[in-house]
Amino acid sequence: MRPRDYAEAAERAAIPEGAGERFAGYGIMGLPFRSGDVIAMRRFPASSVGPGYTSVWHRDAGGRWTFYSDQDLMQSCNRYFGSAVAEAKVTPIEVEWPEPERVVVQVPGVLTCDARLEATPATRAMNAMGRAMPDALWRSHIVLAAMAASAGAVLRAGRLSMQGAAPNGQRFVANPRLIWLIPETTTILHGQPLGPTGPLAEQARLGDFWIPQRGLFAVGSAFFEPLDPQRHRAISTAAVSHNEGRPDPS
């Protein structure tokens, strides 16, 4: 099976078992550019907090984050990361697989990210381990900490995290069970190419979630502490706009 096969299987996956708020799917963990921009994508067909959704993240060279989502903000990534986001937009998002190892993500009128995925000896070894690990180990804080440290070093992706606190305050556990590198991409933002990929001078992060210093694509699941309005930060509605597929005026 190749990445597209796993993505198609994820589209039919059930919500993961367990406590808290749970998601299953795939996405671009992070894709940094020498320009200082960062792109990420989350496609979670299985969600315990609402309908399945797709979210695209963009950080500009100045460190300003914009999140795009095709569902209500309280049913998408903004539920956990919104307090660190300068602007959130509800808009259609398209994910297509023209080839088994090539994914194209589009926010109409804003962004097109055409990414080629690649398996390497390192990712094959990690994926074999990920498929063999029982669920109990994927919940172990000790195991996840060791896996994140070793994966960051082996993949030359900087610091990685599989657990911690999101910007809104909820604790999270990420289970990237399968991983591929993104060695090549053509990404157009507002009509301009972002240029070559490369590590940032200072690694980006959102709360305890560190953005990889090289392009990574993953299939897996995520678990979050249930939202508690009394303890967790609220999303600022002042930064929210709706775009029904019209070209972005910027």
N, C-alpha and C positions, 0 to 999 in steps of 0.2 A: 504493500500500500504506500501511496505517496501523499503529499500534503493535501491535495484536493480530495482524495478518498477519505482522509480523516475529517476534513471539514464537512463533507457531505454526511458522514456518519454523525458528526456533532449536531447537524441540523435536525436530526431525529432523536437526539439524546434526551433522556429524562432528567428532571431536576435531581442533583446529587442528594443522597441521603445524608442526614446529620442535623445538627442544631444550627440555629441562626439563619441568616439570609444567604441563599446558595445560588450559584450560577455555574453553567457549563457551556463551553464553546471554544473559541479560538481567537487569535488576533496577533497583531504586531506589537510585541512587548515594548519596543522602542526602536526608533530609526533616527539616529543623530546625523546632522550634516555639518560640514566644515563651516558653513555660514553661521552656525550657532542655532539654527532651527532644529526642532525635534518634532517628529510625527509618531503617533501611536494610534492603534485601532483595537477596539474590543467588539467582538461579535458573540453575544450570548443568547442563542436561541432558547435556552432553558433558564428560566429565572423564577425564583420563589416570591418576588415582590411585584410581579406584573407580567405583561407580555414580553416576549423576547425582544432584544433591542440590539442596535449597533451604535457605537460611539466612536468618534474620531477626535483625537487630541492634537492640538498644535501649540508648541511653545516657540515664540519668536526669539531672535538673537538677544533681545533685551530681557528675556525671562518671563514674558507675559504669556499666560496660558489662555487659549480659547478652546472650549469643548463644543462639539457638534453632536447632537443626538437625534435619533428618529422616534424617540418616545418622550413622554413627560419626564422632566428632570428628576422627580422623586422616584422614578422607576428606572433610572439609568445611573451612569457613573457619577453624576453630580450629587447623588445621594450621599456619597462618601468623600468626594474630592472637591465639591463645589465651592467651599470656602477659600480654596487656593486658586480659583479660576477667575480671571478678570471679566470674561464674557462667556455666556452659554447660549447656544443657538439650537432651536428645535427645527430640524430640516430633514428632508429625505436624504438617505445615504444608500449607495449601491455597492455591493461586493460581488465581483464576478471572478470566475476561474477559467480564463481562456486556454490554459494549459495545466497539466497535473502539478507543476511546480512553479506556477506563476499566478499571482493574485493581483487584481486591480480594484482599488478602493476609490470611490468617487463621492465627493460632496458637490452636487451639481452647482456650477457657477462659481465654485470656490477652489476645489482641490481635486487633483487626480494623482494617485500614487500607484504606479505600476512596478511591482516588486517581483524579482526572481528569487526563489528559495533554493537552498542547497544543503544537502546532507554531507557531513564530513566524518572522518573517523571518530572525532570527539563527540559529535552529536549522535552518531549511531550507537556509541557505547552508552551515552547518557539515556538515550531512548530505550535501549534494551533494559537498562536498570529500572527506568520508570515504568515500563510495562510489567516488570516482574515484582515490583514492590507492592506489598499488601496495603490496603487502605489505612490500617492502623499506623504504619510508618509515615504516611503522608500527613498525619495529624500530630506527629511527634515534634515538639519544639526543638529538641536536640538534633534530631535527624534533619529537619528543615534548615536549621542554622548551618549545619555541616555541608549540606547539599548546596546551599546558596554560596557559601565561601568557595567550595571547590569548583562549582560551575562558573563563577566569575573569573577564576584564575584560568581554568582550562579553555574557556571560550574567549579569553582576553576581552571581556565585556565590562571590566571595572567591578564596582561593588554591586551585588545583586541581593534582593531581599524576597523572602517567601512568607514573611510574617511581620507584624508590627502594627502601627496605628496609621490610619488614613488621615488626611488633613481635617476632616470633620470630627475626628475623635474615635471612630469605631475601630476596633481591632480587626485585623484581617489575616487570613491564611490563604496563600496562593499555591496551587498545585499545577505547575507547568509540566505535564507528564511527557510531552513530546516537544522537541525543539528542532528548529532548522535555522541556519544562518541566512541573512539577506545580503548577498555579495554585490547585488546590482539593482538599482532602481532608477526609474525616471519619474520624478515627482514635480508637478506643476502646481504652484500656489498663486492664486489671483493672476494667472496668465504668465507667471515668471518661473523658470526652472530653479529649483533650490540648489542644483549643482551636485558636486560629489559628496558622498557620505564620509564621515570621519568622526573620531571622538571629540567631545567638547573640551575646552580648556578646563572647565569645572563641571563635573558630572551633575546632571539635573536630577531632581528628586521631587516627589510630592508626598509630604509627610515622611513616613518610613519606607515608601516605595521608591526605589532607585531606578532611574531610566538607564537601560544598558548602554554602554559606550560603543556598541556596534549593533547593526540591525539583527534582531532576533524575532522569529515567529514561533508561536507556541499554541498547542492544543491542550486544554486542561479544564480546571475548575477553580472556583474562588469561593471563599466563605467569609462572611462579615458578621460582626456583632450586630444584633438588631438595633435599629435606629431608636434612640430614646431622646425625645425633644428636650428633656430636662438636663441631659448630660452632653449631648452632641451639638455641634455647631449647625446653625440653620443655613440654608442656601439663600444668598442674596437675590431676590427677584428683580432688583434694579438692573442687574447685568443680563437679564434674559431677553432674547428676541426670538421671533418666529420667522422662518424663511420657508415658504411653501414651494421651494424648487426654483425660485427666481434667482437670476445672477446676483451675486453679492456686489453692492454698489462700490465697494472699495477695490 
